[in-house]
Amino acid sequence: MNFKIESKSLNITNYPIIAKHFEAMASKGWLIYKLIGKGLFIYKKIEPESLDFSIAPYEIETVFTKKTKKELEEFETVCKNVGWNFVTHHLNLHIYYKEAGSEATPIQTDEEEEFKTIEEIAEKQIKASYLQTAIFILLAWMQMRGILTDVRWMKDGLIQIVAPALVMAVISDVINIFRLKKFLNVNKKNIEMGAPIEYSNPKTLLEKIMSVMFILLMILFVVYISYSGIGLNNKIYLIAMLPMIVGLALAVLYRMFVKPSSIRLSFKKILLAGVLIISTVISTSMIFFSIDNLADDKSVADIEGLKVLSVNDFSEDSKEDENSLMKNSSILIPKSYDYGSYVFRTSNKTGKMVKTEYAQALNETLAESLVKRYIKEREKSLTRSAEDFLDYSFEEDSYQSMLEVYALSENDFNNLKVLDKKEAKKMAREIIKERSIRKDSKNLWDLDEAYFLSFDRKEIVLREGREVFYLEGDDLIEGKDFTDPELIKEVKAKLGL
Amino acid sequence: MAQKALTQPMYYILLSLNEKRHGYEIMQYIEWLTEGRVKVGPGTLYSLLSRFEDDEYIKMVSDDDNKKTYLITPLGQEVLNGEIDRLTQLLKDASIVKGGLENEFQNRK
């Protein structure tokens, strides 16, 4: 092999140590060639040589720094003139080498000045890390908050990849902030006392494991998106990547054409702001206006071999007008799909719909947990949707008839309204939950678990072994709900239960 | 407030900019002036040039062929003169000790 890849990190707290490492690698016949991302070093094969390396901190041009590309070029030319060959740079750290023993003025000749340069870079990095950490915490919280309660958390493979990656990014950022702060505090004192700068090789075992895991998760992310998009035919996954691709494309164009050009920095700043606005507008408009339409190919979903219900299964005169199928796969639930079957409302007939959510968990315990999550989610959605009616009824002392749908009768209301309003609403919520979500205590379904999730018994969650079904349907067979033996028999036959 | 003492590279860079010079010239000039005793590396040099420009101790007078040329400003000259005075005073103090004049201190008792 003519190249070698190493997982290490180069930063302002360890660069002289890494320079020594490059010298050791060169003596073994590997010359550093490129640094990728946060922690990949790429070496090319050379004849073993004794080389001296020097890594110089020098701010590169960004819209947040005053330094220009021209100034960097001058710096590089002078380094070359005094005997140092440029290899590559990683952010603000520039890597040079020379033959060991050859005459060359050191790139840094004053530690105090060197520390001032790295202090300036470190302070900017700390500020950027604060902002990045805040964003990651927000995103991680959005993804992680349903870890113990959401159905989505168990079924969605993407969330099981993205959420740990975000948590790791937060931990890594926090460690980085602490390390930089500690580095600055220790060395401010050292410089004041005339002592040398203390560097440390920062990658702890935990960080090494985290960076390997992070890379694996990113690979998994790409594989998952491709598998969901192409393998499971969920075009929405591929289309959802479009905003990111548009943003990346604009960023690449900016780096290719704007950043290296000699136009004034103030103009570059305006252009960057423009690029950010344009990519945000394009991405947002794609999300809000057209992604679903782009994914909707109007073709009839193939449900052959799938355990789902269709409106066609229950009525001769009902013909499915539209359907939707979304397949999913995750670590905890390797196989799942959601299917919706619809008949539109016509002038003389009401519309019909039936939804099936099928999941096959890794084991029975996970399937039981999924059932509990369906119940928890339903409890939340029931109280949330009834809340406005409860508020109005108790505040205005006027029973809202919509509450009947939620199992709270006028009689219940009259009994409760004598209580303190807060207490009355709390008890009303309990009644709604208790009456709407009920175990199939009569064992009508004859399965491992069955829970009705609505007062009208048109929503149910079923479990048999490691298979879980969530069913929701309005008048599938006229006037019958999921307690009806005839309907139960028919549904069980369709679902192979 | 008393001016903070300049470090060795700071002092020589300001001193070398009594004449218009670009980066590499400054390095060569310092080496020539100090007969090789003092060497200022490019990392140290460009970091200081940038800071001096911000503090208005020096100004850029031309920018041709990837070479910025600088010259000391009146403020920079003032800082440099202050440092020269400080160093002169240090030498004077040293000469008192070295020249045996410290007896005067003993006689004062």
Boltz contact constraints between the chains, C-beta under 6 A:
constraints:
  - contact:
      token1: [A, 56]
      token2: [B, 43]
      max_distance: 6.0
  - contact:
      token1: [A, 73]
      token2: [B, 66]
      max_distance: 6.0
  - contact:
      token1: [A, 74]
      token2: [B, 66]
      max_distance: 6.0
  - contact:
      token1: [A, 75]
      token2: [B, 42]
      max_distance: 6.0
  - contact:
      token1: [A, 75]
      token2: [B, 46]
      max_distance: 6.0
  - contact:
      token1: [A, 78]
      token2: [B, 23]
      max_distance: 6.0
  - contact:
      token1: [A, 78]
      token2: [B, 24]
      max_distance: 6.0
  - contact:
      token1: [A, 78]
      token2: [B, 42]
      max_distance: 6.0
  - contact:
      token1: [A, 79]
      token2: [B, 42]
      max_distance: 6.0
  - contact:
      token1: [A, 81]
      token2: [B, 24]
      max_distance: 6.0
  - contact:
      token1: [A, 105]
      token2: [B, 39]
      max_distance: 6.0
  - contact:
      token1: [A, 105]
      token2: [B, 41]
      max_distance: 6.0
  - contact:
      token1: [A, 106]
      token2: [B, 41]
      max_distance: 6.0
  - contact:
      token1: [A, 107]
      token2: [B, 41]
      max_distance: 6.0
  - contact:
      token1: [A, 107]
      token2: [B, 42]
      max_distance: 6.0
  - contact:
      token1: [A, 107]
      token2: [B, 43]
      max_distance: 6.0
  - contact:
      token1: [A, 108]
      token2: [B, 41]
      max_distance: 6.0
  - contact:
      token1: [A, 108]
      token2: [B, 43]
      max_distance: 6.0
  - contact:
      token1: [A, 108]
      token2: [B, 44]
      max_distance: 6.0
  - contact:
      token1: [A, 109]
      token2: [B, 39]
      max_distance: 6.0
  - contact:
      token1: [A, 109]
      token2: [B, 40]
      max_distance: 6.0
  - contact:
      token1: [A, 109]
      token2: [B, 41]
      max_distance: 6.0
  - contact:
      token1: [A, 109]
      token2: [B, 44]
      max_distance: 6.0
  - contact:
      token1: [A, 110]
      token2: [B, 9]
      max_distance: 6.0
  - contact:
      token1: [A, 110]
      token2: [B, 44]
      max_distance: 6.0
  - contact:
      token1: [A, 112]
      token2: [B, 7]
      max_distance: 6.0
  - contact:
      token1: [A, 113]
      token2: [B, 44]
      max_distance: 6.0
  - contact:
      token1: [A, 113]
      token2: [B, 47]
      max_distance: 6.0
  - contact:
      token1: [A, 117]
      token2: [B, 47]
      max_distance: 6.0
